[in-house]
């Protein structure tokens, strides 16, 4: 059983915790994390790496989202974690701020699969550096024309004293 490092297929980001440690119920995990959503056709590449790392026995980090799920139906999910803060680069290899990697971003990630023996064993997934291919989180920002009769406030109106 060996550690296996790959560059992932293109994935969509969910729940990035790259600038601060992940927190559950107010308690820090002490780790940075990211959840990656892959297309079903990319599953074999991930399964092959997991198998080389000792998969097939115990737990796998790969999860399939049911076809009838409300979100990400039919996708393959993988959560990767790191004790150390990773770096991000753009498609050309230039450093990017980690806040650029947001919900819905398309990325490729260096991930390492490693076997473990505790609690029945399995394979875990470690997070490496990230290549940002496209930023997410922008959504549809076109609201059309302003409502009839609406006039934007002047700076003077916006800078009045706040009541206490």
C-alpha positions in Angstrom: 0.0 0.0 0.0 1.5 3.3 -1.1 0.5 6.9 -1.2 -0.7 7.9 -4.7 -0.7 11.5 -5.9 -2.6 12.6 -9.0 -3.7 15.7 -10.7 -7.5 15.4 -10.5 -9.8 15.7 -13.5 -11.7 19.1 -13.6 -14.0 19.4 -10.6 -16.5 21.9 -9.3 -15.8 23.3 -5.8 -18.2 23.0 -2.9 -17.6 24.2 0.7 -14.0 25.5 0.4 -12.2 26.0 3.7 -8.9 27.2 2.3 -8.2 30.4 4.3 -9.3 29.2 7.7 -9.7 25.7 9.3 -12.9 23.9 8.8 -15.3 24.3 11.8 -18.1 22.0 13.0 -20.4 23.0 15.9 -18.0 25.8 16.8 -15.0 23.5 17.1 -12.1 23.7 14.6 -10.9 20.5 12.9 -7.4 21.9 12.6 -7.5 21.3 8.8 -8.1 23.1 5.6 -10.6 21.3 3.3 -12.4 21.4 0.0 -15.2 19.3 -1.4 -14.8 18.4 -5.1 -17.7 17.4 -7.4 -16.7 15.4 -10.5 -18.7 14.3 -13.5 -19.6 10.6 -13.4 -17.3 9.8 -16.4 -14.3 10.9 -14.2 -15.0 8.3 -11.5 -12.7 5.6 -13.0 -9.6 7.8 -12.8 -10.3 8.4 -9.1 -11.2 4.8 -8.3 -8.0 3.6 -10.0 -5.8 5.9 -7.8 -7.7 4.8 -4.7 -7.2 1.1 -5.6 -3.4 1.7 -6.1 -3.3 3.3 -2.6 -4.9 0.2 -1.1 -8.6 0.8 -1.7 -11.1 -2.0 -2.0 -10.8 -2.8 1.7 -12.5 -0.5 4.2 -13.8 3.0 3.6 -13.3 5.0 0.4 -13.3 8.8 0.2 -15.3 8.7 -3.0 -19.1 9.2 -2.6 -21.7 9.0 -5.3 -24.6 11.6 -5.2 -27.9 9.8 -6.0 -29.4 10.5 -9.4 -32.6 11.9 -7.7 -30.7 14.3 -5.3 -31.8 17.9 -5.2 -28.2 19.2 -5.7 -25.4 17.8 -7.9 -27.5 14.7 -8.9 -25.4 11.9 -10.3 -22.1 13.6 -9.5 -19.1 12.0 -7.7 -18.0 13.7 -4.5 -14.5 13.7 -2.9 -13.4 15.7 0.2 -9.7 16.5 0.5 -8.0 17.9 3.6 -4.7 19.3 4.6 -3.0 20.4 7.9 -1.2 23.0 5.8 -2.5 25.9 3.8 -2.2 25.1 0.1 -1.5 27.5 -2.8 -3.6 28.3 -5.8 -2.5 29.1 -9.4 -4.4 30.2 -12.4 -4.4 28.2 -15.7 -1.1 29.7 -16.7 0.6 28.9 -13.4 0.6 32.4 -11.8 -0.2 32.5 -8.1 -3.8 33.4 -7.2 -5.2 34.4 -3.8 -7.0 31.5 -2.1 -10.2 33.6 -1.9 -10.5 33.2 -5.7 -11.3 29.6 -5.2 -14.9 29.8 -4.3 -18.2 27.8 -4.3 -18.7 26.7 -7.9 -15.2 27.3 -9.2 -13.8 24.9 -11.7 -10.4 23.5 -10.5 -7.9 20.8 -10.9 -6.2 19.7 -7.6 -3.2 17.7 -6.6 -4.6 15.1 -4.4 -2.9 12.3 -2.5 -4.6 9.0 -1.6 -3.1 7.2 1.4 -4.2 4.0 3.2 -5.0 3.8 6.9 -5.7 0.9 9.2 -7.7 2.4 12.1 -11.4 1.6 12.5 -11.3 -1.1 9.8 -9.1 0.8 7.5 -9.6 2.5 4.1 -8.1 5.3 2.1 -8.1 9.0 2.9 -7.6 12.0 0.6 -5.1 14.7 1.2 -5.3 18.2 -0.4 -2.5 19.6 -2.4 -2.2 22.8 -4.5 -5.0 24.0 -6.6 -5.2 25.1 -10.3 -8.1 27.6 -10.7 -9.6 27.2 -14.2 -12.7 29.4 -13.7 -14.0 31.4 -10.7 -17.4 30.4 -9.3 -19.8 32.2 -7.0 -20.6 34.9 -9.5 -24.1 33.7 -10.4 -26.5 35.6 -12.6 -25.8 39.3 -11.8 -28.0 40.8 -14.5 -31.1 42.4 -12.9 -32.2 44.2 -16.0 -33.3 47.9 -16.0 -33.8 49.8 -12.7 -37.4 50.0 -11.5 -39.5 52.8 -13.0 -39.2 55.9 -10.8 -36.1 54.7 -8.9 -33.4 57.3 -8.3 -30.0 56.3 -6.8 -29.2 58.1 -3.6 -26.5 60.7 -3.6 -23.3 60.2 -1.6 -24.5 63.0 0.7 -27.6 61.0 1.6 -25.6 57.9 2.3 -23.1 59.6 4.6 -25.6 60.8 7.2 -25.0 60.3 10.9 -26.2 56.9 12.3 -28.6 57.1 15.2 -27.5 55.5 18.5 
